[in-house]
């Protein structure tokens, strides 16, 4: 599920307490990563940015289903054939993804990678796919057909042609891992933004909290909110630019893996909480589930809050959302 994000990092570069800030942008995991590190000097900051990039690359080489030699690709290539032994890290990430699939009743599904791409959002579609084609497009999707063996650390996909993918969790997982690595090293502050999935810690060199601006997709010249973050995470999933309209109804490019039909009702969901992996899973799921079910789901995650924007531009906040809009 592709994500469209509306997050701006508002960074002040004035220094305090001898800290300096360095920022680098690079392409990793199929998307853009913006990495900002605050440290005692420029060399230390740049060296730690290099370590962050190396860690994200390591994770990408483990879980990217578009890299044929990754462990996830090996699992997919052996679908319907045999279990594949994977690193414990990959196994546990898969476990957590399946739990998300269960708690959302398939609104989130790690096996969505097997979905046929029958919907086109490039302007070429003139009519909806048939109900039969839509049903067929998801016949290889189904997290219940994933078999995990904890003792052997293996993953087995029961159906030939079945695939798993971490496009809806991977960036958040990577930013969390890198934040933990930097904190363990004693790096005082930073922000790692993987295609709109952000993990932050500490304060800016000027002593202020990190400032995250959320842009209203219907009014891009205005900020919907400006949020101060210390150690936390924020992710956004959205569909504002990629959609089709049939019979007056708007269908987004985010597809419900349980039905094969595009999500409707919401054009963006932004989640705040302590962990970017969880926030990432929530924002993706909630785009599919819609307003009512999303707010019910979020009650199971009391440390997380959200702001949603409907297709008609209405702004909806969870009860525990504490930022001014």
C-alpha positions in Angstrom: 0.0 0.0 0.0 1.6 3.2 -1.1 1.6 6.1 1.3 1.3 9.8 0.6 2.5 11.9 3.4 1.8 15.5 4.4 4.5 16.1 7.0 7.0 18.9 7.2 10.0 19.0 9.6 10.4 22.5 10.9 14.0 22.6 12.1 15.9 25.5 13.7 19.6 25.3 13.2 20.7 27.6 16.0 23.0 25.9 18.5 22.9 25.6 22.2 25.2 23.7 24.6 27.7 23.2 21.9 25.5 20.9 19.8 25.5 21.0 16.0 22.8 19.6 13.6 23.5 17.8 10.4 20.9 16.6 7.9 21.1 14.3 4.9 18.5 13.1 2.4 18.9 9.8 0.6 16.9 7.1 -1.2 16.4 3.8 0.8 13.7 1.1 1.0 12.2 2.4 -2.3 11.6 5.9 -0.8 13.1 9.1 0.6 14.8 9.2 4.0 15.6 12.5 5.7 18.1 12.0 8.6 18.9 14.7 11.0 21.4 14.1 13.8 22.4 16.5 16.6 25.9 15.9 18.1 28.8 17.6 19.7 30.5 18.3 16.4 30.0 18.0 12.7 32.2 15.0 12.2 30.4 13.0 15.0 27.0 13.9 13.5 28.0 12.9 9.9 29.5 9.6 11.2 26.3 8.7 12.9 24.2 9.6 9.8 26.5 7.1 8.0 25.6 4.5 10.7 21.9 5.1 10.3 22.1 4.7 6.6 24.1 1.5 7.0 21.4 0.1 9.4 18.5 1.0 7.1 20.4 -0.7 4.2 20.9 -3.8 6.4 17.2 -3.9 7.1 16.3 -3.3 3.5 18.5 -6.2 2.4 16.6 -8.5 4.8 13.0 -7.5 4.2 12.6 -5.9 0.8 10.5 -8.1 -1.4 11.8 -6.4 -4.6 15.4 -7.6 -3.8 15.5 -11.2 -5.1 18.2 -12.3 -2.6 16.5 -10.9 0.5 15.1 -13.3 3.1 11.5 -12.1 2.4 12.0 -12.8 -1.3 13.2 -16.3 -0.5 10.0 -16.9 1.5 7.9 -15.7 -1.4 9.8 -17.7 -4.0 9.1 -20.8 -1.9 5.4 -20.2 -1.5 3.5 -23.5 -1.7 6.8 -25.4 -1.8 8.6 -25.3 1.6 9.2 -23.3 4.8 12.2 -20.9 4.7 14.4 -20.3 7.7 14.9 -16.6 8.4 16.7 -14.4 11.0 14.9 -14.0 14.3 14.5 -10.3 13.5 12.5 -11.1 10.3 10.5 -13.8 12.0 9.4 -11.5 14.9 8.6 -8.7 12.5 6.4 -11.1 10.6 4.8 -12.2 13.9 3.9 -8.6 14.7 2.5 -8.0 11.2 0.2 -11.0 11.5 -1.0 -9.8 14.9 -1.9 -6.5 13.2 -3.7 -8.5 10.5 -5.7 -10.3 13.1 -6.6 -7.2 15.2 -7.9 -5.4 12.0 -9.7 -8.5 10.7 -7.6 -8.3 7.5 -7.9 -4.5 7.0 -4.2 -4.8 7.3 -2.6 -7.9 5.7 1.1 -8.6 5.4 0.3 -10.8 2.3 -1.2 -7.9 0.3 1.9 -8.1 -1.9 0.2 -10.9 -3.8 -2.7 -8.7 -4.9 -3.2 -8.3 -8.7 -2.9 -4.6 -9.7 -6.2 -4.3 -11.6 -7.0 -0.8 -10.5 -5.2 2.0 -12.4 -4.8 5.5 -11.0 -3.0 7.1 -14.0 -6.1 8.3 -15.8 -6.4 5.3 -18.0 -9.4 3.7 -16.3 -12.8 4.4 -17.8 -14.9 1.9 -15.8 -14.7 -0.1 -12.7 -13.2 -3.6 -12.8 -15.8 -6.4 -12.7 -16.8 -7.9 -9.4 -15.3 -11.2 -10.6 -11.9 -9.6 -11.5 -11.8 -7.8 -8.1 -12.5 -11.1 -6.3 -9.8 -12.9 -8.3 -7.3 -10.1 -7.6 -7.1 -11.0 -3.9 -7.4 -14.8 -4.1 -3.7 -15.2 -3.1 -4.1 -12.7 -0.2 -4.8 -14.1 3.3 -2.6 -13.9 6.4 -4.3 -17.0 7.7 -2.3 -19.0 5.1 1.0 -18.0 6.7 2.6 -20.7 8.9 5.2 -19.7 11.4 7.4 -22.2 13.2 9.0 -20.4 16.2 11.2 -23.3 17.2 12.7 -23.5 13.7 12.4 -19.7 12.9 10.7 -20.6 9.6 8.0 -18.9 7.5 5.8 -20.9 5.1 3.2 -19.5 2.7 0.7 -22.2 1.9 -0.4 -21.1 -1.6 1.8 -20.9 -4.7 1.9 -17.3 -5.9 1.4 -16.0 -2.4 3.7 -13.2 -1.2 4.4 -11.2 1.9 5.7 -7.6 2.0 6.7 -4.9 4.5 5.8 -1.9 2.5 3.3 -0.8 5.2 5.6 -1.4 8.2 9.2 -1.4 7.0 10.1 2.3 7.1 8.6 2.7 10.6 10.4 -0.3 11.8 13.7 1.0 10.4 13.3 4.4 11.9 12.6 2.9 15.3 15.6 0.6 15.1 17.9 3.5 14.2 16.5 5.8 17.0 17.2 3.0 19.5 20.7 2.5 18.1 21.5 6.3 18.4 20.1 6.6 21.9 22.2 3.6 23.0 25.3 5.3 21.6 24.5 8.5 23.6 23.6 10.7 20.6 21.5 13.4 22.3 18.9 14.1 19.6 17.7 13.4 16.1 14.8 12.8 13.7 14.6 10.0 11.1 11.9 10.4 8.5 11.3 7.4 6.2 8.8 8.5 3.6 6.6 10.1 6.2 7.3 7.6 9.0 9.2 9.6 11.7 11.0 8.6 14.9 12.4 11.5 17.0 14.3 11.8 20.3 15.8 14.6 22.3 15.7 18.3 21.4 17.0 20.5 18.6 20.4 22.2 19.1 18.5 25.5 20.1 16.9 23.6 23.0 13.5 23.5 21.4 11.4 20.3 20.7 11.3 19.0 17.2 8.5 20.7 15.3 6.4 18.7 12.9 4.0 20.5 10.6 1.0 18.6 9.2 -0.2 20.0 5.9 -3.9 20.0 5.0 -4.0 18.2 1.6 -6.9 20.4 0.5 -5.1 23.6 1.5 -1.4 22.8 1.0 -0.4 26.5 1.7 -1.7 26.0 5.3 -0.6 23.8 8.2 -3.3 21.7 9.7 -1.2 21.5 12.9 2.2 22.2 14.3 3.3 19.6 16.7 6.2 19.5 19.2 7.8 16.1 19.6 10.5 15.0 22.0 10.8 11.2 21.9 8.0 9.8 19.8 6.8 8.9 16.3 4.4 10.2 13.7 3.2 8.6 10.5 0.8 9.6 7.8 -1.0 7.4 5.2 -3.0 9.2 2.5 -4.5 9.0 -0.9 -5.2 12.6 -1.9 -3.4 12.6 -5.3 -4.1 9.1 -6.5 -7.8 8.2 -6.9 -10.5 7.6 -9.5 -14.2 8.7 -9.5 -17.0 6.5 -10.7 -20.6 7.5 -10.4 -19.7 10.3 -8.2 -17.8 8.2 -5.7 -14.1 8.6 -5.0 -12.0 5.4 -4.9 -8.4 5.8 -3.4 -5.3 4.0 -4.5 -5.1 2.2 -1.1 -6.8 -1.1 -1.6 -8.6 -3.1 1.1 -6.7 -6.4 1.0 -9.7 -8.3 2.3 -12.0 -7.3 -0.5 -9.9 -6.0 -3.4 -11.9 -2.7 -3.4 -10.3 0.7 -2.9 -10.6 2.5 0.4 -13.2 5.2 0.6 -14.2 7.9 3.0 -10.7 9.1 4.2 -8.0 10.9 2.3 -5.4 10.9 5.1 -4.7 9.5 8.5 -1.9 10.8 10.8 -0.9 8.8 13.9 1.1 10.0 16.9 2.6 7.7 19.5 5.8 6.2 20.9 6.6 3.7 18.1 6.7 4.3 14.3 6.2 0.7 13.4 2.9 0.5 15.3 1.9 4.0 14.1 2.7 2.9 10.5 0.5 -0.1 10.8 -2.3 1.9 12.4 -2.3 4.7 9.7 -2.4 2.1 6.9 -5.1 0.1 8.5 -7.3 3.1 9.4 -7.3 4.3 5.8 -8.9 1.0 4.9 -11.2 0.7 7.9 -12.7 4.1 7.6 -13.7 6.7 10.3 -15.9 4.7 12.6 -14.0 1.5 12.8 -10.7 3.4 13.0 -11.6 5.2 16.1 -12.8 1.9 17.7 -9.5 0.2 16.7 -7.5 3.1 18.2 -9.1 2.5 21.6 -7.0 -0.6 21.8 -3.8 1.5 21.5 -4.2 4.2 24.3 -0.7 5.5 23.8 -1.6 6.6 20.2 -3.7 9.4 18.9 -4.8 10.4 15.4 -6.1 13.1 13.1 -8.1 12.0 10.1 -9.2 14.0 7.0 -12.2 12.8 5.1 -12.7 12.9 1.4 -14.8 16.0 1.9 -12.1 17.8 3.9 -13.6 17.3 7.3 -11.0 17.0 10.1 -11.6 14.3 12.8 -9.5 13.9 15.9 -9.4 11.0 18.4 -10.5 11.9 21.9 -7.0 11.7 23.2 -5.5 14.0 20.5 -3.8 16.7 22.5 -2.5 19.1 19.8 -4.1 22.3 18.7 -5.5 22.3 15.1 
